[in-house]
Amino acid sequence: MTELQQRLHQLNLYGDRIDGTYTRPVEDAVRNYQLARGIKEDPLGEYGPATRKSLETETRNP
């Protein structure tokens, strides 16, 4: 989960603590990312396979 937070932080979508906890701010950042990228394969706010693949192609390894 820290990797997700770090990748969202790279895109300036998440600015809270990087602690590996899937909090509401992380969920909101994932939702905003999905909406901005048009990702519809995963439920909004859920870090599923389509969201992960897109995020990994757009960011560097933390």
Residue pairs with C-beta under 8 A, 6 or more apart in sequence:
1 20
1 21
1 22
1 26
2 18
2 19
2 20
2 62
3 62
4 22
4 26
4 30
4 47
4 55
5 14
5 16
5 18
5 19
5 20
5 26
6 18
6 62
7 55
7 56
7 59
7 62
8 14
8 26
8 29
8 30
8 33
8 55
9 15
9 18
10 59
10 60
10 62
11 33
11 58
11 59
13 29
13 32
13 33
14 25
14 26
14 29
16 23
16 25
16 26
22 47
27 45
28 45
30 45
30 46
30 47
30 51
31 44
31 45
33 39
33 51
33 54
33 55
34 40
34 42
34 44
34 45
34 51
35 44
37 54
39 50
39 51
39 54
41 48
41 49
41 50
41 51
42 48
42 49
42 50
42 51
